[in-house]
Amino acid sequence: MRSFGRRTLRNSEREAVPRRIVPVKYSSHFIALLATTSSAVCQGDPQSREMNQPVPPFRIAGNLYYVGAKEVCSFLITTPQGHMLLDGGFAETAPQIERNIAQLGFKIEDVKILLNSHAHLDHAGGLAELKQKSGAKLIASAGDAELLRNGGRGDFRFGDTLPFPVVGVDQIIGDSESIELGDQKLTAWLTPGHTRGNTTWTAKISDGAKTYDVVFAGSPTALDYQLVGKESYPGIVVDFEKTFAVLKRLPCDIFVSDHGTFFGFLKKRERLMRGENPNPFVDPDGYKRFVTHFEKEFHDKLELQRKAVGSPTPTPE
């Protein structure tokens, strides 16, 4: 495995969440990166390597496959007319994704569309290589397109400290707009806050006689963002409120996300490999718990910050 270069992660900022939802909040380690010195960031770190551990690819249901790493997720949706690939992991994850696609019997050159949940280095870092190898067009939200084109530089929270390979965006997709390839459609739902253009994708996946509503949930975490006073970006609180309203109304049978721990990936994979029926990835209750947990976490952070500055909680009219 190649060195993770500037991607040094630290354990000190870990956020615990209920074990039934997420045992470890890996993406909170972004906060620690800001304090990393130039000498330290030249080292590969155990946390990043742990997140990027290889996982054998497998079919989740129908034409939906898992091709990511242990914690940073990537999903392949196949059609006879070509394939769609959601998220590229770290830059170091891209070769794994390529191998996983090949191991499943597909070709990277048949990937026609690349998608992204959000423009942070652990989900967008591999997109440049995957785009170059596949020739696919990258479709992204307007809110994250500039960050992708700038390789993560200019992030509202992290500035230029968490760069990844620059990647061109070929098409902007708007809220509730859909893309189609063959007989497969994916719909984009803007769920901003974690990034300005954080996107949740949905699809209907057929598996035999069953058709499942699949939600690829974009991260709803507020990390250490400033929500009161000088906000991390203007309107971030309104954006998070919109995000939870959107997530709560999406129909969901199969629930996945950009981090494996968000949806109990490893345990569900183990159960699926044992032949468990019904499919353990069909988890509408787990999706509801996920949304409820992170909405509460957001409101707790908001209330804590309001108390810290003496800002009263708004009274509903």
N, C-alpha and C positions, 0 to 999 in steps of 0.2 A: 504494500500500500504506500502511496506517495505521502510525503510530509504534508501536514495541514498548514504549513507556512504561518500566516498571520492569524490563524484561527484558534488562539489559545483560549480555553474555557476553564472556568474555575468552579469549584463546588460551593463556594461561600454564599452564592445567591440562589441556591435551590429553593423553590417554593413547593411545599407539601400540599397535596390536594387529596381528596378522599380516594382511598385505594381502589374502590369500585369504579372510579372514573380514570384517574391518572396517578400512578405511583410516584412519578418524578416529572417535574415541569422543566424539561431540558431547555426550552427556548429562553427561559429566564437567565441562562448563562450569558446571553448577549450583554447584560448589564455589566458583568465582570470584565468583559473585553475592553471597556473604556479605560480601565485602570492599568491595562497591560502595557509594559514598556517595550520599546523597539527591540531590545535584546531578548526579551522573553518570547515575543511573538514569532521569532524565528524557529521555535521548537514546536514539534507536534505534541499534542496534549492528550492524556488518557480519555477525557470526557468526549472530545470530538471523535476519537478513534472508536470509542464504545458506541456512539450514535451511528457510526458508519460501518459497523460490522456487517459482513455479507449475510444475506438470508436467501436460501434457495427460492426461486420464483415459483408462483403457483396460481392456479385459477381460483378466484374468489367465487364467481358465479357467471354463467353464461359466457359472454365475450369480454368480461372484466378480469384483468390479471394484476397481481402484485409483482412489481419488478424493482422495488426500492431496497433500502438497507434496513437494519434493525430498528432504527428510530426515525430516520428521515425517509419519508414515504414517496413512492412514485407508482403511478397506476397506468396500465396500458389498456386501452379500449380498442378492440380489433373489429375490422369490417373487411369484406372482400375487396373493397375499393381502397384500402389503406387503413392506417391506424392513427389513433390519437394518444398522446403521452402527456400526462399531467405531472408536473414538477420534475426538477432535475437534481435535487439533493445538493450536497457540496460539489465543488469542482471535482473533488476526488471520488465522488459517487458515480459520475458519468460512465466510467469504464465498467463499473459493476452493472449499471442499468443496461448498457449495451450487451454485456455477456448474458444477463438474465433474459433479455428479449430473444437472443439467439438460442439460449437453452430451451426456451418454450417452443422453438421451431419457427419463430418469426424473424424478419429482417429489419434492422434499423433503417435501411433505405426505404422501407414501406411505411415508415411513420411520416404522415403527411401534415399533421398539425401538432404543435407543441403548445401546452397551456401551463399556467402558473397560478399557484394559490396566492403567493405574495412575494415581493422582491426583497427577501433577506437571503444571506449567503448560504444558508442550509437548505434552501428550496429552489433558489435561482442560480446557484453557483455552477451547476453542471449544464445549464441550458445552452451556453455558447458552443460547447463541444458537441452536445447532442444535435444542435441545429446544423453544425458543420458536417457531422457524419451522416445525418439523415436527409438534409436538404429541405426539411420541413419548414413551414411558416410558423412564426410565433404569434399567438394571439393573446393579448393582455388588456387589462383595464387601463383607462386613461390615467387613473390615479397612481399607478405603479410603472407606467411605460417609461417615464423619464428616469426613474431609479434603475430600471433594467438597462436602459441605454447608457447610463452613467456608471454601470457596474457597481451599484450600491453606494456610490458617493453622493453626498448631499441628503442623506437620510435625516428626517426631522429630529430623531433622537440620537443617532449614532454618528452623524456627520459623515466624515470620510474614513472612519476607523474600521469598518467591516466591508472592505471591497470584495468583489467577485468579478470574474471575466465579463467584460462588456458584451451585451447581446442586443441585436437589433430587433425591434418589434415591427412586425409586418402588418398587423391589423389591430385596431382598437375595438373592443367589444363593450357595449353599454349594459346598464342594469336591465336584467330580465331578457336580454337578447340571447339568441341561440345560434349555434353552429351545427352544421350537419355534414356528415361524411357517410356516403352510402345510405344505409337505413338507420343510422345511429345519430341521435341528437343529444347535445349537451347544452344546458342553459346556465348562464352566468348570473349570479346574484351578488351585487356589491355589498360587502359586509365590512366596511372600513373601520379603522380604529387602530388595529395592530399595525397596519400600514394604511396609507391613504387609499390605496386601491385593492386592499385585501378582498379576495373573491372566493365565494363558495359556489361550487359547481354542482349541478344536479343532472341526473340521467335516469331513464327507464331502461333497465337491463333485463332481457328475457333469458330465462333458463328453463328449457323444456316447456312445460305448460304454464309456468309461473312467470310473472313480470314483476320486477321489484323497483320501487322508488329508491334510488341511491343518492345519498348526500355526501359529497366530498367537502366537508366543513373546513372553511378557512379559519385560521387561528383567531379566537376571540379574546386573547389575553392582552391586558393593559400594561404588563411589565411594571416598570417604575415610572410610567408616564405622568406628566404633570396635568392634572385634570381641573385644577382650581387656580384662579389668578391668571398668570401667564401660562396658558395651556401649551402642551407640547406642540400642537398646531391649532390654529383657530377652528373651533367647531368640533374638536375631538370627542367631547362628551355627547354631543348630538349624534355624531357618527356611531359611537358605541351603542347608544340607545336604539338607533335604527337597525344596527346589526342584530341585536337580540330580538327585536320585533320580527325581523326577516327570518331568522333561524327558527323561531318558535312556530311560524306558520308553514314551514316547508314539510310536506309529507315525506316520511322516511321509513324505509324498511331496512336497507343495508346502510350502515353508518360507518364511514371512514373519515380520515382527516390527514393533515400534513405531518403530524407527529404520531408515531405508533402508540405511545402511552395514552394519548387522548381517547383511544377507542379499544384499549386492551388487546393490541395487535398480536403480541406473541402468544398469549393464552388462546385467543381465538384461532390462530393459525394451527397451534398444536391440536386443538379439538377438531378442526377441520381435517387435518392429516390423519387423525384416528378414525375418520369416517363418521363423525357425529352428525346426526340428523334430528331436527332440522339444522340447516346451515347456521353455525354460530355467529356468522357475520350479519345475519338478520337480527337486528337489535334495536328496535324502535324505542324501547324503554331506556337503553343505554344512551341513545341520542338525547332523549329528554333530560336525563340526569346531567349529561355533558353541558347542555345549554343552561340549565338551571344553576349548575355549579358556577360557571364562569360569569353568568349574569350577577349572581350574588357576590362573587369575588370583585367584580367591577364596582358594584354599588358600595361594597364595604370600603374599597380604596377611595372612592369619591367622598364618602361620608367622613372618613378619617382625615382626608385633606381639607375638607370644609371645616372640621373642628379645629384643625391645626392653625387655620388662618382666621378663625372666628366668623366664618361665613355661614349664615343660617341656612338650614335646609329649606328649599322652596316648599310652600304650602300649596297642595293641589287646589285648583279653583273649581 
